[in-house]
Every structure is written in structure tokens, then in C-alpha cells.
Amino acid sequence: STVVVQDMIEYLESLKNLLNYPAQKICPGHGPVMEDARAKINEYYEHRLAREQQIIDALRASGRMTPHELMVKIYAVELDDRFYGVAEQQIMAHLAKLEREGRVARTGASFDEVYFLPR
């Protein structure tokens, strides 16, 4: 089940909180029942951390990138271009989290923001 995350910190905290529940199954509004709730929640959590690492690795390799450049670098291989807007929103949610943590920085404003790893 795909979600669009607005606040990555809150989303990851929610996933961690869900691990405290004794749920055995997840019954989404669409798609099949997920039989092992704990494994699926962990999978979602680990997927987001892996995506975060891809962003950091891309910035480390390229120096400075816009959210759109990051999205193309990270998602273009696996995603139909009809979904690029949603993918870019996900990149922005990760960047906001990383920026609040002091792990990335940015220059520019709105349409010309460029992100980089602070020294």
C-alpha cells in the first residue's frame, strides 16, 4: 500500500508506534490482507530509511542537487514518469526531515532550491 508522506519524522514515528500494538494482520482499504503486520511495518520503516540513504548518497556523489534532480536519479529507474510528481513530494518529505536533523542544508528558495550535505 502506497502512501504519500507529508512529514517524514511523524510518519516514521507512527510506524515505530505501530510496532507496540499486538496486531497480526493489516487490512488495507485496497489490496490484499497483509498477514504479518510486524514484518510489513518493519519493511515500510526500512524502505524509508533506505530511500533516505539513497538521497544522502546522491548528494555525496553529486554535491548539490535540486529535489527534481534527486527524484530523477533515485526513482527514474523504477517508476513510470506519470508518478514523478508524487515521487518528488516523497523526496521533499525526506529532505525536510534531513534538514531538520541538520544532515542536509539548502540554498535558494521555492522553485530553485538546491540541497547539499553540510560540512
JOPEUR-V442108 format. One record per residue. N is the residue number from 1. BURIAL is b if it has 24 or more other C-alpha atoms within 12 Angstrom, else e. Layout:
n | burial
N | BURIAL
N | BURIAL
//
This chain:
n | burial
1 | e
2 | e
3 | e
4 | e
5 | b
6 | e
7 | e
8 | b
9 | b
10 | e
11 | b
12 | b
13 | e
14 | e
15 | b
16 | e
17 | e
18 | e
19 | e
20 | e
21 | e
22 | e
23 | e
24 | e
25 | e
26 | e
27 | e
28 | e
29 | e
30 | e
31 | e
32 | e
33 | e
34 | e
35 | e
36 | e
37 | e
38 | e
39 | e
40 | b
41 | b
42 | e
43 | e
44 | b
45 | b
46 | e
47 | e
48 | b
49 | e
50 | e
51 | b
52 | b
53 | e
54 | b
55 | b
56 | b
57 | e
58 | b
59 | b
60 | e
61 | e
62 | e
63 | e
64 | b
65 | b
66 | b
67 | b
68 | b
69 | b
70 | b
71 | b
72 | b
73 | b
74 | b
75 | b
76 | e
77 | e
78 | e
79 | e
80 | e
81 | e
82 | e
83 | e
84 | b
85 | e
86 | b
87 | b
88 | b
89 | b
90 | b
91 | b
92 | b
93 | b
94 | b
95 | b
96 | b
97 | b
98 | b
99 | b
100 | e
101 | e
102 | e
103 | b
104 | b
105 | b
106 | b
107 | e
108 | e
109 | e
110 | e
111 | e
112 | e
113 | e
114 | b
115 | b
116 | b
117 | b
118 | e
119 | e
//
